[in-house]
Amino acid sequence: MNGPLKMYRTKPIIIHDQQMGTPKCMYSLINIHSKESKEIVGQSTDHVSTTNNSRIFDQVKQFLKSNHQIPGMAELEAKQTEILKQLDNLKKQIISIKLDLKNNYSSPVISQSAFSNSTSEKLSGLPNLVIKTSPTNPPHSLRILQKLLQDKVELNFTSHLHSSVSELTEDAKELEQSLINHNLKHNVPKLNIKLIWKNVGVNTELIVSRIPIIGEVNLIRYLTRIIDSSLSYSSDPNSVEIDSILDTCHQILRSKTKTERAIHLVTLNKSLGKAQWLGGRNSYSLGDIAAYSALKQASNRNEINANLSNWFQRCKNVL
């Protein structure tokens, strides 16, 4: 069998001898493939020519051209042109104002009273602060901040002994007496701080909201940011260096071995170099305050070299 097979034929089951008509209840559409439909579309300006070779973009373009006389189109185009002109005039005015501000700008002089007003506004919305700290790791930076910021704000401390602590260490007692008995000035804003001696380890806690601020370095960061003073370093060009020193101080307090602590002491020594203060600075910063407190808590004098020892004595005399 080389040729195709022929299929058998079947007789039709139903023979229609009548022509079937379409229902008259629905409207009828013109067959778009009929010759009459093509002639109607070619004469109308409300339709796009349906040539097989036309792309959609060409059809849309043709539709827009053929409908330029749509009612309201001219008014819409005129309104758009007017809005564009107004935007152009507004842009020119903004550029003119910008140039005037640039030419007339002068750096403002911030007075001492402005600093006091700014600090007072920040402190007015603050509740009393609560600091939880361990007697074995007393935050000596608080004593330094209380003295350095006394012209800006009155840090009023009260002390409480938690049930987890039986008695205070000698360093903790000395710090407590210094904070409570400090001579306060009454012509500056006042900030009440409650100091709770509790076994919290090396991580001093500042309670401001539900989530505490952990770490002594973060505590003094917070205090110097709500109190406008020279210790606030957010706008300092070397703020990254100061942050690095603060992080190193935090690691010194968390070090569990002498070897681990020695690594961070080397970092502090490199930061000091041959300068008077950490970070190669000519004046002390918040990093020096945090480092002094960290070394006083966590290290012995025989762990630091001569360079850091001289700096430590300088902090003790100046701060």
C-alpha positions in Angstrom: 0.0 0.0 0.0 1.9 2.9 -1.3 -0.9 5.5 -1.6 -3.0 7.1 1.0 -6.0 5.2 2.5 -9.5 6.3 1.7 -11.9 6.9 4.6 -15.3 5.5 4.4 -18.2 7.9 4.1 -21.1 8.1 6.5 -24.6 9.3 5.8 -25.7 12.5 7.6 -27.9 11.8 10.6 -30.0 15.0 10.4 -30.8 16.8 7.1 -31.7 20.5 7.5 -34.1 21.5 4.7 -34.8 24.9 6.3 -32.6 28.0 6.7 -31.9 28.9 10.3 -32.2 32.6 11.2 -30.5 34.6 14.1 -32.5 35.9 17.1 -33.8 39.4 16.7 -33.7 40.3 20.4 -30.0 41.4 20.3 -28.4 44.1 18.2 -26.4 42.9 15.2 -22.8 43.8 14.4 -21.4 44.3 10.9 -19.0 41.7 9.8 -15.6 43.4 9.8 -14.3 41.1 7.2 -17.0 41.9 4.7 -16.5 44.2 1.8 -19.3 46.6 3.0 -17.6 47.0 6.4 -14.3 47.9 4.9 -15.9 50.6 2.7 -17.7 52.1 5.8 -14.6 52.2 7.9 -12.6 53.8 5.0 -15.2 56.6 4.8 -15.5 57.2 8.7 -13.2 59.5 10.7 -14.1 57.9 14.0 -12.3 54.6 13.3 -8.8 53.6 12.6 -8.0 51.8 9.3 -7.6 48.1 10.0 -4.9 47.3 7.5 -3.0 44.1 8.2 0.4 45.8 7.8 -0.3 48.6 10.2 1.3 48.5 13.7 -0.5 49.6 16.8 1.6 52.8 17.1 0.7 53.8 13.6 -3.0 53.1 14.3 -3.0 55.2 17.5 -1.1 58.0 15.7 -3.7 57.9 12.8 -6.5 57.9 15.4 -5.2 61.0 17.1 -4.7 62.9 13.8 -8.2 62.0 12.7 -9.8 63.2 15.9 -8.2 66.7 16.2 -11.7 68.2 16.1 -13.1 66.3 19.1 -15.2 68.7 21.2 -13.2 70.2 24.1 -9.8 69.1 22.7 -8.8 72.6 21.8 -9.7 73.9 25.2 -7.7 71.1 26.9 -4.6 71.9 24.8 -4.9 75.6 25.6 -5.2 74.9 29.3 -2.2 72.6 29.2 -0.1 75.3 27.5 -1.1 77.8 30.1 -0.1 75.4 33.0 3.3 74.8 31.4 3.9 78.5 31.2 2.9 79.0 34.9 5.3 76.2 35.9 8.1 77.8 33.9 7.6 81.1 35.6 7.5 79.4 39.0 10.8 77.7 38.3 12.4 81.1 37.4 11.1 82.6 40.7 12.5 79.7 42.7 15.9 80.0 41.1 15.9 83.8 41.7 15.1 83.2 45.4 17.8 80.6 45.7 20.4 83.0 44.3 19.3 85.8 46.7 19.6 83.4 49.7 23.0 82.3 48.6 24.3 85.8 48.3 22.8 87.1 51.5 23.6 84.1 53.7 25.8 84.7 56.7 26.7 82.2 59.4 24.6 82.9 62.5 26.2 83.5 65.9 24.7 81.2 68.5 24.7 82.8 71.9 25.0 81.0 75.3 21.3 81.8 76.0 20.4 80.0 72.8 22.2 76.9 74.0 20.4 77.1 77.3 17.0 77.6 75.7 17.6 74.6 73.4 18.7 72.4 76.3 15.7 73.5 78.4 13.3 72.6 75.6 14.8 69.1 75.2 14.7 68.4 78.9 11.2 69.8 79.5 9.7 66.8 77.7 11.9 64.2 79.4 10.8 62.1 82.4 13.2 61.5 85.3 16.0 59.2 84.1 16.8 55.9 85.8 20.3 54.4 85.7 20.9 50.8 86.8 24.5 50.0 87.4 26.6 47.4 89.2 28.7 48.3 92.3 31.6 46.4 90.8 31.5 48.6 87.6 30.6 52.1 88.8 30.2 54.6 85.9 32.9 57.1 86.7 32.0 59.1 83.6 28.9 60.4 85.4 31.0 62.3 87.9 33.0 63.9 85.1 29.9 64.8 83.1 28.2 66.3 86.2 31.2 68.7 86.6 31.7 69.5 82.9 28.1 70.2 82.2 27.2 72.1 85.4 27.0 75.4 83.5 24.5 73.9 81.1 22.3 71.6 83.2 21.9 70.6 86.8 22.3 66.8 87.0 20.5 66.0 90.3 21.3 62.4 91.4 19.5 60.3 94.0 20.6 56.8 95.0 18.8 53.5 95.7 20.2 50.1 96.8 18.5 47.2 95.1 17.8 44.0 97.1 20.3 42.1 94.9 23.1 44.1 96.4 24.1 43.7 100.0 26.7 46.5 100.2 28.6 48.9 97.9 32.3 48.7 97.0 34.6 51.5 98.0 34.7 52.9 94.5 30.9 52.8 94.3 30.5 54.6 97.7 32.9 57.3 96.6 31.1 57.8 93.3 27.7 57.9 95.1 28.8 60.5 97.6 30.4 62.7 94.9 27.3 62.6 92.7 24.8 63.3 95.5 26.9 66.0 97.4 27.9 67.9 94.3 27.2 71.7 94.6 24.4 72.3 92.1 23.6 75.6 90.3 20.0 76.7 90.4 20.0 79.1 87.4 20.3 76.3 84.8 17.8 73.6 83.6 17.5 70.6 86.0 17.6 66.9 85.1 16.7 64.4 87.8 18.5 61.0 87.6 17.8 58.1 89.9 20.9 55.8 90.3 20.0 52.2 91.3 22.8 49.9 92.4 21.9 46.5 91.0 23.8 43.5 89.8 23.6 44.1 86.1 27.2 43.2 85.3 29.3 45.5 83.1 26.3 46.7 81.1 25.0 49.8 82.8 21.4 50.4 81.8 19.6 53.7 81.1 15.8 53.4 81.4 14.1 56.0 79.2 11.3 53.9 77.7 10.4 50.2 77.7 13.7 49.3 75.9 16.7 50.2 78.0 19.9 51.8 76.6 22.7 49.3 77.3 26.3 50.3 78.1 28.0 53.2 79.8 29.3 54.6 76.5 25.7 54.7 75.1 24.6 56.3 78.3 27.0 59.2 78.0 26.2 59.4 74.2 22.6 59.9 75.1 23.3 62.6 77.8 25.5 64.6 75.6 23.0 64.6 72.8 20.1 65.9 74.9 22.4 68.6 76.4 24.0 71.1 74.0 27.7 71.4 75.0 31.1 71.0 73.6 31.0 67.3 74.4 28.3 66.8 71.8 30.3 65.5 68.8 27.6 64.8 66.2 28.8 67.7 64.1 32.5 67.1 64.8 34.6 66.3 61.7 36.2 63.4 63.6 33.0 62.0 65.0 33.8 58.6 63.4 37.0 58.4 65.4 35.2 59.3 68.6 32.6 56.6 68.0 35.4 54.1 67.4 37.0 55.1 70.7 33.7 54.7 72.6 33.2 51.2 71.0 36.7 50.2 72.1 35.9 51.3 75.7 32.8 49.2 75.6 34.9 46.2 74.5 37.4 46.8 77.3 34.6 46.5 79.9 33.3 43.3 78.3 36.7 41.7 78.1 36.9 38.5 80.1 40.6 37.9 80.0 43.7 40.0 80.4 44.9 39.0 76.9 41.6 40.1 75.3 41.7 43.4 77.2 45.3 44.0 76.1 44.2 43.9 72.4 41.8 46.8 73.0 44.4 48.7 75.1 46.8 48.6 72.1 44.0 50.2 70.0 43.6 53.0 72.5 47.4 53.5 72.6 47.5 53.8 68.8 44.6 56.3 68.9 46.6 58.4 71.5 49.9 58.3 69.7 52.1 61.2 70.7 49.1 63.6 71.2 47.7 64.9 74.5 44.3 63.3 74.1 42.8 60.3 72.3 42.2 60.6 68.6 45.2 62.8 68.2 43.3 65.8 69.6 44.6 68.9 71.4 41.6 68.9 73.7 39.7 66.2 75.5 36.5 64.7 74.1 33.8 62.2 75.1 36.2 59.4 74.1 38.7 60.4 76.8 35.9 60.5 79.5 34.7 57.0 78.5 38.2 55.6 78.3 39.2 57.0 81.7 36.1 55.3 83.3 36.7 52.0 81.5 40.4 51.8 82.5 39.6 52.7 86.1 37.0 49.9 86.2 38.6 47.1 84.3 42.3 47.3 84.3 45.3 47.6 86.7 47.9 50.3 86.3 50.5 47.6 85.4 48.5 46.6 82.3 48.9 50.0 80.5 52.1 51.3 79.1 53.9 54.6 79.9 52.1 56.5 77.2 48.6 55.5 78.4 49.7 55.9 82.0 50.7 59.6 81.4 47.4 60.2 79.6 45.5 58.5 82.5 47.1 60.9 85.0 46.4 63.8 82.7 42.7 62.8 82.7 42.7 62.6 86.5 44.1 66.1 86.9 42.1 67.8 84.2 38.8 66.0 84.2 
